[in-house]
Amino acid sequence: MPIKPKIPRPTVKRLSLYLRHLESLAALDQPTISSKQLGAALSLTDAQVRKDLAYFGQFGHPGVGYRVDDLIGQLRKIFGTDKMWNAAIIGAGNIGRALLAYDRFGQKNFEIVAVFDNDPNVMGTVIENLKVKPMKDLAKLIREREVKLGIIAVPGEAAQDVADQLINAGVLGILNFAPVRLDVHDAVSVNSVDFSVALEQLAFQVSLGVVGSLDEDRTP
Amino acid sequence: MPIKPKIPRPTVKRLSLYLRHLESLAALDQPTISSKQLGAALSLTDAQVRKDLAYFGQFGHPGVGYRVDDLIGQLRKIFGTDKMWNAAIIGAGNIGRALLAYDRFGQKNFEIVAVFDNDPNVMGTVIENLKVKPMKDLAKLIREREVKLGIIAVPGEAAQDVADQLINAGVLGILNFAPVRLDVHDAVSVNSVDFSVALEQLAFQVSLGVVGSLDEDRTP
């Protein structure tokens, strides 16, 4: 599965910004973009853009720049978003329910195929057409449904145990909403969503007078 | 309020990473750090670190580097996190409730002082010691409680109207959980949390073989 283990983490983050910006350009039928334009849209230098895209062998055409559709296709393929990903949610509390109701996952080729919770008041109930399963079924269902991504939406004290179970069951990535740092021994990828960091980031923007959106390039 | 309007957005993001990493070093009683060490911890060059910190007049001491406590103090002051921020949540659905129960806000000097919802089944109920108020009270309460940050946790179709009301009431920043792009005419700062982007980012990490956490430096 690892294709380019040497790509630095900040580059991965920037590549995802490029992809989102390119997708918004494609929606406007813009055929090409220069590294300078792409950089300007994301407050990066054109040298940075060229360096990042060169990691996977993409080079602009002199006087033309990058072909938007080509670049999107290559980015999606390398990023694995050209195929469907099955995901499971662990924890059917407020965050789990919000995620189950979230209608943007399908647009991005993610499907939530299972939800787990050990709370007897929740187990067996149906949320957004999915029956909440007990944790004892986790390993079996993850394997059967070929779930590659696990979304942890349990309280902090339960999160590490859930992460261990997900890793043992064979998931490759964990999206973590619990307010703890997970120890995954570099066995899987982890992306954490920390609401207090998001709010802190906003306070920074306000204090520094950065108006408008920090991610200028979010697709509508 | 705007202090350094010329600081580029990616620099603001990196500054917050520096602060989090420095805070974790302070917890370990590390007294100093070089730009090279700080950069290595965050996959950045030392030149980038020096350039970022020079934006607000911070320069390392040759042979010593930066004093961790000094740098934290200066970053917190500039970022405004040395004082308390009052925030309000609009929308007492799943995300709003999850945020109200989130115990990390207080640690970072944020206090949720009000929650609003127009659903008659929710209005007037008490969640985490806060009574849910009707939207018609928003402007008055925001002014009275000196709320500077608004957190939008309403469905997409209601989000722009809520943003307009928040701006008119005088908030300075909006944390947006609704899956839409807000038009704020550069009147306020906006930070958006998009769960599908977080999941996409995770798929990228998996596809690219980036194991472990993308934000290596999250404080525990």
Interface residues (C-beta under 8 A of the other chain):
Chain A: M1 P2 I3 K4 P5 I7 P8 R9 P10 V12 K13 L15 S16 R20 L42 S43 L44 I78 F79 G80 T81 W85 A87 G93 N94 I95 R97 A98 L99 A101 Y102 D103 R104 F105 Q107 K108 F110 K148 L149 I151 L172 G173 I174 L175 P179 V180 R181 L182 V184 D186 A187 V188 S189 V190 N191 S192 V193 D194 F195 S196 V197 A198 L199 E200 Q201 L202 A203 F204 Q205 V206 S207 L208 G209 V210 V211 G212 S213 L214 D215 E216 R218 P220
Chain B: M1 P2 I3 K4 P5 I7 P8 R9 P10 V12 K13 L15 S16 R20 L42 S43 L44 I78 F79 G80 T81 W85 A87 G93 N94 I95 R97 A98 L99 A101 Y102 D103 R104 F105 Q107 K108 F110 K148 L149 I151 L172 G173 I174 L175 P179 V180 R181 L182 V184 D186 A187 V188 S189 V190 N191 S192 V193 D194 F195 S196 V197 A198 L199 E200 Q201 L202 A203 F204 Q205 V206 S207 L208 G209 V210 V211 G212 S213 L214 D215 E216 R218 P220
